Amino acid sequence: MKSYKILVSIAVAMSLSLNSCTEEFDEMNTDPNNPTSISPQYLLPYAIEKSVDRYWGSNIRFERLNLDGAMLWIQYLSRNIYSNEGDNYGITPTFYNNTWKSFFNDGLVNFQSIIKQAGPESKTPNANYEGAAIVMRSWVFSVLTDLYGAIPYSQALKGTDATPIYVPEYDSMDKVYAGLLNDLKIANEKLSVTGPAISGDILYDGNILKWKKFANSLRLRLANRQAAKKSAESKAIMAEILGDAVKFPIFTSNDDNALLKNTATRPSNNEWHEVMVMGSRTDWSMSKTFVDKLTGLGDTRLSVFANMNGAGKYEGIPNGLPDAIATTYLSSASTLGSFFTQANTPSVIMTYSELLLILAEAAIDGDITADANDLMKKGIQASYDQYKVTVPANYFETVGTATKEKILDQKWITLFGNAVEAWTEYRRTGFPVLPAKDPRAVFENEGVLPTRLPYPTTEYSLNKTSLDKGITLNGGADNMRTKLWWAEK
């Protein structure tokens, strides 16, 4: 459960600002009511909650990465007003500034602190805290590099080291991926079901086997994402994981899904509930692209993803329409399904369905030896089961035999809500194939669906030399049109 926001936020800020003193001075001036460090049992839930909330959308206007970015760009939702807040590809500096800041300061800094406190050389070693924090640190770093491209990685998070680094160099995406894939393997080795218990785990409630499954499933995600660029390495990683289910367990059911279990009460409620219910915002309707796709397939998951309009139908709005046109659809457009606006609806990081579809793609690409069609069907079934919906009798026949496009279409559908991941997959593969823009739509960014986020303005003022090298590593300008390293098209 989530319940650590305010007090831990203040404590973390205090602890990060303190300088080290002599051992004797520390002993003489220790106030038990004002701790100078926060233990992992408090840092872990704080960092998980802040990272996942930021990823899932944030509830602050102009900072909603998911709702006003990826959910619109990948055409799950459309704006029915304020189309200039994401739907027309326009974003404010606050959007990319605070996304960067939050992932680093609220997430990575605290996961790194846990790793230091729980490491083998610390006074309080706990390999399971260390392993879980490495998994979460790897996930957040993967999100950051997939959003921006080259990022500070190998020299990041060293501001409080004995020899601090305040202007970290940028690492290219391929080097970041190599580091993350190695870190996740290390995390799996450190995590032990017979090891010490951990508290404050709001992701898996202290279930270490599930943490191991998440580590290896995430490793498969990243290996598959880079497979077109590093084929031999990715094949070897997949073979290693899939060749030893005892040493490298992976998700085997929806019970293993990595998700944040939100609560029915504030401030630990679902971020979309905070925005749409508590904040009374009705600015989003379903996208015509998504509704039409599922309607054409006879996909009954649409009953969870969307609400019917007043006429008892599912209808969406084209993306990018100016406000004067978009508002005319208010009475006829379907809205986001009520499941997603409940206070305790979980925020998703990764699911069993996604993993199966990752393996299906790997099979169709020849990276693993497996039946791609069987894996695609199992992935679809897992998605239906996740939402407690029955697969229509003829659905698999309607979808047809697995191809790369069909597998990625199904991944797009199953990732509904988890739009940052869906946007990344679209930028990597070009799937799903999105329809031609509505002739009435007006887009910024030269009409190009965003390919990345610009670097924050703080990097220009505080880390300019390193930033310039990072921009060069991306192979293009610091804008939303430069394609990232793993792009296959």
C-alpha positions as CSV (number, residue, x, y, z in Angstrom):
1,M,0.0,0.0,0.0
2,K,1.0,3.6,-0.6
3,S,1.3,5.8,2.5
4,Y,4.7,7.5,2.7
5,K,4.5,10.7,0.6
6,I,4.7,13.7,2.9
7,L,6.9,12.7,5.8
8,V,9.4,10.7,3.8
9,S,9.6,13.4,1.2
10,I,10.7,15.9,3.9
11,A,13.0,13.4,5.5
12,V,14.7,12.4,2.2
13,A,15.2,16.1,1.3
14,M,16.8,16.7,4.7
15,S,19.1,13.6,4.5
16,L,20.3,14.5,1.1
17,S,21.4,18.0,2.2
18,L,23.5,16.9,5.2
19,N,27.2,16.8,5.0
20,S,29.4,14.2,6.8
21,C,31.1,15.0,10.0
22,T,33.7,13.2,12.1
23,E,32.6,10.0,13.8
24,E,33.0,11.5,17.3
25,F,31.0,14.7,16.4
26,D,28.2,12.5,15.0
27,E,28.0,10.5,18.1
28,M,27.9,13.6,20.3
29,N,25.2,15.3,18.2
30,T,22.8,12.6,17.3
31,D,19.2,13.6,17.8
32,P,17.0,10.4,17.8
33,N,14.0,12.5,16.8
34,N,15.7,13.9,13.7
35,P,17.4,11.1,11.8
36,T,20.1,12.0,9.3
37,S,19.4,8.9,7.2
38,I,16.3,7.1,6.2
39,S,16.2,3.3,6.3
40,P,15.3,1.1,3.2
41,Q,11.9,0.2,4.6
42,Y,10.9,3.8,4.2
43,L,12.9,4.8,1.2
44,L,11.7,1.8,-0.9
45,P,7.9,2.6,-0.8
46,Y,8.6,6.3,-1.2
47,A,10.8,5.8,-4.3
48,I,8.5,3.2,-5.9
49,E,5.4,5.4,-5.4
50,K,7.0,8.6,-6.7
51,S,8.6,6.8,-9.7
52,V,5.4,4.9,-10.8
53,D,3.1,7.9,-10.2
54,R,5.4,10.0,-12.4
55,Y,5.5,7.3,-15.1
56,W,1.7,6.6,-14.9
57,G,1.0,10.3,-15.5
58,S,1.5,12.6,-12.5
59,N,-1.6,14.5,-11.5
60,I,-0.1,18.0,-12.1
61,R,-1.2,19.9,-15.2
62,F,1.5,20.3,-17.9
63,E,3.5,17.4,-16.3
64,R,1.3,14.5,-17.1
65,L,3.7,12.3,-19.1
66,N,1.2,9.5,-19.8
67,L,-2.1,11.3,-20.0
68,D,-1.0,14.4,-21.9
69,G,1.8,12.7,-23.8
70,A,1.9,9.0,-24.6
71,M,-1.8,8.2,-24.3
72,L,-2.5,10.9,-27.0
73,W,0.5,10.2,-29.2
74,I,-0.1,6.5,-29.4
75,Q,-3.8,7.3,-30.0
76,Y,-5.5,5.6,-27.1
77,L,-7.1,8.9,-26.1
78,S,-7.9,12.2,-27.8
79,R,-8.3,15.7,-26.4
80,N,-11.8,17.2,-26.5
81,I,-10.4,20.6,-25.4
82,Y,-7.0,22.1,-24.9
83,S,-5.6,20.2,-27.8
84,N,-2.4,22.2,-27.4
85,E,-1.7,20.2,-24.3
86,G,-0.2,17.2,-26.0
87,D,-2.7,16.1,-28.6
88,N,-1.2,18.4,-31.2
89,Y,2.3,17.3,-30.3
90,G,2.9,20.5,-28.3
91,I,4.3,20.3,-24.8
92,T,5.7,22.8,-22.3
93,P,9.2,22.9,-20.8
94,T,7.6,21.9,-17.5
95,F,6.6,18.6,-19.1
96,Y,10.1,17.4,-19.9
97,N,11.9,19.4,-17.1
98,N,10.0,17.9,-14.2
99,T,9.8,14.4,-15.7
100,W,13.6,14.3,-15.7
101,K,13.9,15.9,-12.3
102,S,11.4,13.6,-10.6
103,F,12.8,10.4,-12.0
104,F,16.3,11.3,-10.9
105,N,15.6,13.0,-7.6
106,D,12.6,11.1,-6.3
107,G,13.4,7.8,-7.8
108,L,17.0,7.1,-8.7
109,V,18.6,9.0,-5.8
110,N,16.6,7.0,-3.3
111,F,17.1,3.6,-5.0
112,Q,20.8,4.3,-5.0
113,S,20.7,5.2,-1.3
114,I,19.0,1.8,-0.6
115,I,21.7,0.0,-2.6
116,K,24.4,1.7,-0.5
117,Q,22.7,1.1,2.8
118,A,22.0,-2.6,2.0
119,G,25.2,-3.4,0.2
120,P,27.7,-6.0,1.4
121,E,30.1,-3.4,2.7
122,S,27.5,-1.5,4.7
123,K,26.7,-1.7,8.4
124,T,23.3,-3.2,7.6
125,P,23.7,-5.5,4.6
126,N,20.5,-7.0,3.1
127,A,20.9,-8.5,-0.4
128,N,17.1,-8.5,-1.0
129,Y,16.7,-4.8,-0.4
130,E,19.8,-4.3,-2.6
131,G,18.4,-6.5,-5.3
132,A,15.0,-5.0,-5.4
133,A,16.5,-1.5,-5.5
134,I,18.7,-2.5,-8.4
135,V,15.6,-3.7,-10.3
136,M,13.8,-0.5,-9.7
137,R,16.8,1.6,-10.5
138,S,17.2,-0.3,-13.8
139,W,13.6,0.2,-14.7
140,V,13.7,4.0,-14.1
141,F,17.0,4.3,-16.0
142,S,15.4,2.4,-18.9
143,V,12.4,4.7,-18.9
144,L,14.7,7.8,-18.9
145,T,16.9,6.6,-21.8
146,D,13.8,5.5,-23.8
147,L,12.4,9.0,-23.3
148,Y,15.4,11.2,-23.9
149,G,18.2,9.1,-25.6
150,A,21.7,9.4,-24.2
151,I,21.6,10.1,-20.4
152,P,24.0,10.4,-17.5
153,Y,24.3,6.8,-16.4
154,S,27.7,5.5,-15.4
155,Q,28.6,8.8,-13.6
156,A,25.1,9.5,-12.4
157,L,24.0,9.4,-8.7
158,K,27.5,10.2,-7.5
159,G,26.9,13.6,-6.0
160,T,27.3,12.3,-2.4
161,D,30.3,10.0,-3.1
162,A,33.6,10.6,-1.4
163,T,34.8,12.1,-4.7
164,P,31.5,13.6,-5.9
165,I,30.6,14.1,-9.5
166,Y,28.3,17.1,-10.1
167,V,28.5,17.2,-13.9
168,P,28.2,13.6,-15.0
169,E,29.0,12.6,-18.5
170,Y,26.3,11.2,-20.8
171,D,26.3,7.6,-22.0
172,S,25.0,6.5,-25.3
173,M,21.9,4.4,-25.3
174,D,23.7,1.2,-26.3
175,K,26.0,1.6,-23.3
176,V,23.1,2.3,-21.0
177,Y,21.3,-0.8,-22.2
178,A,24.4,-2.9,-21.7
179,G,24.7,-1.7,-18.2
180,L,21.0,-2.3,-17.4
181,L,21.1,-5.8,-18.8
182,N,24.1,-6.6,-16.6
183,D,22.6,-4.9,-13.6
184,L,19.4,-6.9,-13.9
185,K,21.4,-10.1,-14.0
186,I,23.2,-9.1,-10.8
187,A,19.9,-8.2,-9.2
188,N,18.6,-11.7,-9.9
189,E,21.7,-13.2,-8.3
190,K,21.4,-11.1,-5.2
191,L,17.7,-11.7,-4.7
192,S,17.2,-14.9,-2.6
193,V,14.0,-16.5,-1.5
194,T,15.9,-17.8,1.5
195,G,17.5,-14.5,2.2
196,P,16.5,-11.7,4.7
197,A,13.0,-10.3,4.7
198,I,12.3,-6.8,3.4
199,S,9.6,-4.4,4.6
200,G,7.9,-1.4,2.9
201,D,7.6,-3.3,-0.4
202,I,4.5,-1.8,-2.0
203,L,5.1,-3.7,-5.3
204,Y,5.3,-7.3,-4.2
205,D,4.7,-7.3,-0.4
206,G,8.1,-8.8,0.3
207,N,7.7,-11.8,-2.2
208,I,11.3,-12.2,-3.4
209,L,10.5,-14.8,-6.0
210,K,8.3,-12.3,-7.7
211,W,11.0,-9.7,-7.6
212,K,13.3,-12.2,-9.4
213,K,10.6,-12.8,-12.0
214,F,10.3,-9.1,-12.6
215,A,14.1,-8.7,-12.9
216,N,14.3,-11.4,-15.6
217,S,11.1,-10.4,-17.4
218,L,12.4,-6.8,-17.6
219,R,15.7,-8.1,-18.8
220,L,13.9,-9.9,-21.6
221,R,12.0,-6.7,-22.5
222,L,15.3,-4.8,-22.9
223,A,17.0,-7.6,-24.7
224,N,14.2,-7.7,-27.2
225,R,14.1,-4.0,-27.7
226,Q,17.8,-3.9,-28.7
227,A,17.7,-7.1,-30.7
228,A,17.7,-5.4,-34.1
229,K,20.9,-3.5,-33.1
230,K,22.7,-6.2,-31.0
231,S,21.3,-9.5,-32.4
232,A,23.9,-11.9,-31.0
233,E,24.0,-10.4,-27.6
234,S,20.2,-10.3,-27.3
235,K,19.9,-13.9,-28.5
236,A,22.4,-15.0,-25.9
237,I,20.6,-13.2,-23.1
238,M,17.2,-14.7,-24.1
239,A,18.7,-18.2,-24.3
240,E,20.3,-17.8,-20.9
241,I,17.1,-16.8,-19.2
242,L,14.7,-19.2,-21.1
243,G,17.2,-22.1,-20.7
244,D,17.0,-22.2,-16.9
245,A,13.7,-21.4,-15.3
246,V,15.0,-22.2,-11.8
247,K,17.9,-19.8,-11.9
248,F,16.1,-17.2,-14.1
249,P,12.4,-17.3,-13.2
250,I,10.1,-15.1,-15.3
251,F,6.4,-14.1,-15.1
252,T,4.2,-17.2,-15.4
253,S,0.7,-15.7,-14.7
254,N,-1.0,-12.4,-14.0
255,D,-0.3,-12.9,-10.3
256,D,3.3,-11.9,-11.2
257,N,2.4,-8.6,-12.8
258,A,4.6,-5.6,-11.7
259,L,2.1,-3.0,-10.7
260,L,1.5,-0.4,-7.9
261,K,-1.5,-1.3,-5.9
262,N,-3.2,2.1,-5.3
263,T,-5.5,2.7,-2.4
264,A,-9.1,4.0,-2.1
265,T,-7.9,7.0,-0.1
266,R,-5.9,10.0,-0.9
267,P,-3.0,10.7,-1.3
268,S,-2.3,7.2,-2.4
269,N,-5.1,6.9,-4.9
270,N,-4.7,6.2,-8.6
271,E,-3.3,9.3,-10.4
272,W,-6.0,9.3,-13.0
273,H,-8.6,9.2,-10.3
274,E,-7.0,12.2,-8.8
275,V,-7.1,14.1,-12.1
276,M,-10.5,13.0,-13.5
277,V,-12.6,12.4,-10.4
278,M,-11.1,14.5,-7.6
279,G,-10.0,17.2,-10.1
280,S,-13.2,16.9,-12.2
281,R,-11.2,17.0,-15.4
282,T,-13.2,15.7,-18.5
283,D,-10.7,16.8,-21.1
284,W,-10.1,13.4,-22.7
285,S,-12.2,11.2,-24.9
286,M,-11.4,7.9,-26.6
287,S,-9.3,8.1,-29.8
288,K,-11.1,7.1,-33.0
289,T,-8.0,5.1,-34.0
290,F,-8.2,2.8,-30.9
291,V,-12.0,2.5,-30.9
292,D,-12.2,1.7,-34.6
293,K,-9.4,-0.9,-34.3
294,L,-11.0,-2.8,-31.4
295,T,-14.5,-2.5,-33.0
296,G,-13.2,-4.0,-36.2
297,L,-11.7,-7.0,-34.3
298,G,-14.8,-7.5,-32.2
299,D,-12.5,-7.0,-29.2
300,T,-14.6,-7.1,-26.0
301,R,-11.8,-5.6,-24.0
302,L,-13.2,-2.3,-25.3
303,S,-15.9,-2.6,-22.7
304,V,-13.2,-2.1,-20.0
305,F,-11.1,0.4,-21.9
306,A,-14.0,2.7,-22.8
307,N,-17.5,3.8,-21.7
308,M,-20.3,3.8,-24.2
309,N,-21.7,7.1,-25.3
310,G,-25.3,8.2,-24.8
311,A,-26.4,6.2,-27.8
312,G,-25.0,3.0,-26.4
313,K,-22.1,2.9,-28.9
314,Y,-18.3,3.2,-28.7
315,E,-17.1,6.2,-30.7
316,G,-13.9,8.1,-30.6
317,I,-12.5,11.5,-31.7
318,P,-9.7,11.9,-34.3
319,N,-6.5,13.1,-32.7
320,G,-5.2,16.7,-33.1
321,L,-8.4,18.5,-33.8
322,P,-8.6,22.2,-32.9
323,D,-10.7,22.9,-29.9
324,A,-13.5,24.4,-31.9
325,I,-14.0,21.1,-33.7
326,A,-13.1,18.7,-30.9
327,T,-15.7,20.1,-28.5
328,T,-18.5,19.3,-31.0
329,Y,-17.8,15.6,-30.2
330,L,-18.4,15.9,-26.5
331,S,-21.9,14.6,-26.6
332,S,-21.1,11.7,-28.9
333,A,-17.6,10.5,-27.8
334,S,-16.8,7.6,-25.6
335,T,-14.9,8.4,-22.4
336,L,-12.1,6.5,-20.7
337,G,-13.5,3.3,-19.1
338,S,-14.5,3.8,-15.5
339,F,-12.2,1.0,-14.4
340,F,-9.2,3.3,-15.0
341,T,-10.6,6.2,-13.0
342,Q,-11.3,4.2,-9.8
343,A,-9.2,5.3,-6.8
344,N,-7.6,1.9,-6.3
345,T,-7.0,0.9,-9.9
346,P,-3.4,-0.3,-10.1
347,S,-0.6,1.5,-12.0
348,V,1.1,-0.9,-14.3
349,I,4.8,-1.4,-15.0
350,M,4.9,-4.7,-16.8
351,T,2.5,-7.7,-17.2
352,Y,2.5,-11.4,-18.1
353,S,0.6,-10.6,-21.3
354,E,3.3,-8.1,-22.4
355,L,6.0,-10.7,-21.7
356,L,4.3,-13.4,-23.8
357,L,4.0,-10.9,-26.7
358,I,7.7,-10.0,-26.3
359,L,8.5,-13.7,-26.6
360,A,6.1,-14.0,-29.6
361,E,8.0,-11.2,-31.4
362,A,11.3,-12.8,-30.5
363,A,10.1,-16.1,-32.0
364,I,8.8,-14.5,-35.2
365,D,12.2,-12.7,-35.5
366,G,14.1,-16.0,-35.0
367,D,15.7,-14.8,-31.8
368,I,14.3,-17.7,-29.8
369,T,13.0,-21.1,-30.8
370,A,9.3,-21.1,-30.0
371,D,5.8,-21.1,-31.6
372,A,5.1,-17.4,-32.2
373,N,1.4,-18.1,-33.0
374,D,1.0,-20.0,-29.7
375,L,2.7,-17.3,-27.7
376,M,0.6,-14.6,-29.3
377,K,-2.6,-16.4,-28.4
378,K,-1.4,-16.9,-24.9
379,G,-0.5,-13.3,-24.7
380,I,-4.0,-12.3,-25.8
381,Q,-5.6,-14.7,-23.4
382,A,-3.5,-13.3,-20.5
383,S,-4.7,-9.8,-21.4
384,Y,-8.3,-10.8,-21.4
385,D,-7.8,-12.6,-18.1
386,Q,-6.1,-9.6,-16.6
387,Y,-9.3,-7.6,-17.2
388,K,-11.6,-10.5,-16.4
389,V,-13.2,-10.5,-19.9
390,T,-14.0,-13.6,-22.0
391,V,-12.3,-14.0,-25.3
392,P,-14.9,-14.0,-28.1
393,A,-15.4,-17.4,-29.7
394,N,-14.0,-16.4,-33.1
395,Y,-11.4,-13.8,-31.9
396,F,-8.3,-15.8,-32.7
397,E,-9.6,-16.6,-36.2
398,T,-10.3,-12.9,-36.7
399,V,-6.8,-11.9,-35.6
400,G,-5.3,-14.6,-37.8
401,T,-1.9,-16.2,-37.9
402,A,0.9,-14.4,-36.1
403,T,3.0,-11.9,-38.0
404,K,5.2,-9.2,-36.5
405,E,2.6,-6.6,-37.2
406,K,-0.2,-8.6,-35.6
407,I,1.9,-9.4,-32.5
408,L,2.7,-5.7,-32.1
409,D,-0.9,-4.7,-32.7
410,Q,-1.9,-7.0,-29.9
411,K,0.9,-5.6,-27.7
412,W,-0.5,-2.1,-28.4
413,I,-3.9,-3.2,-27.3
414,T,-2.7,-5.0,-24.1
415,L,-0.6,-2.1,-23.1
416,F,-3.6,0.2,-23.0
417,G,-3.0,2.6,-20.1
418,N,0.7,1.8,-20.0
419,A,1.1,4.2,-22.9
420,V,4.7,5.3,-22.3
421,E,5.7,1.7,-23.1
422,A,3.4,1.5,-26.1
423,W,4.8,4.8,-27.4
424,T,8.3,3.4,-27.1
425,E,7.4,0.2,-29.0
426,Y,5.8,2.3,-31.7
427,R,8.9,4.4,-32.1
428,R,11.0,1.3,-32.2
429,T,9.0,-0.7,-34.7
430,G,6.6,1.6,-36.5
431,F,3.7,-0.6,-35.3
432,P,0.8,-0.3,-35.0
433,V,0.4,1.4,-38.4
434,L,-1.6,4.5,-37.5
435,P,-4.2,6.0,-39.9
436,A,-3.7,9.1,-42.0
437,K,-4.2,12.3,-40.0
438,D,-7.6,13.8,-40.1
439,P,-7.6,16.6,-42.6
440,R,-8.9,19.0,-40.0
441,A,-6.2,18.2,-37.5
442,V,-3.4,20.8,-36.8
443,F,-0.1,19.5,-35.4
444,E,3.1,21.1,-34.1
445,N,6.5,19.5,-34.2
446,E,6.4,19.8,-38.0
447,G,3.6,17.2,-38.0
448,V,5.9,14.5,-36.8
449,L,4.6,12.2,-34.0
450,P,7.2,12.9,-31.2
451,T,10.2,10.6,-31.2
452,R,11.7,11.6,-27.9
453,L,11.6,14.4,-25.3
454,P,13.9,17.4,-25.3
455,Y,16.5,17.6,-22.5
456,P,15.6,19.7,-19.5
457,T,16.6,23.4,-19.5
458,T,18.5,22.7,-16.2
459,E,21.0,20.6,-18.1
460,Y,21.7,23.5,-20.4
461,S,22.6,25.7,-17.5
462,L,24.3,23.2,-15.1
463,N,25.8,20.5,-17.3
464,K,26.2,22.1,-20.7
465,T,29.5,20.4,-21.8
466,S,28.3,16.9,-21.0
467,L,24.9,17.7,-22.5
468,D,26.4,18.8,-25.8
469,K,28.2,15.4,-26.0
470,G,25.0,13.6,-25.2
471,I,23.1,15.4,-28.0
472,T,25.9,14.3,-30.4
473,L,25.6,10.7,-29.2
474,N,21.9,10.8,-30.3
475,G,22.9,11.6,-33.8
476,G,20.5,14.5,-34.2
477,A,19.2,17.8,-32.8
478,D,17.7,18.1,-29.3
479,N,14.1,18.1,-30.5
480,M,11.2,15.7,-30.7
481,R,12.0,14.5,-34.2
482,T,15.4,12.8,-33.7
483,K,15.0,9.0,-33.8
484,L,16.5,7.0,-30.9
485,W,19.1,4.2,-31.1
486,W,16.8,1.2,-31.1
487,A,14.5,2.6,-33.9
488,E,14.1,-0.1,-36.6
489,K,12.4,2.1,-39.2
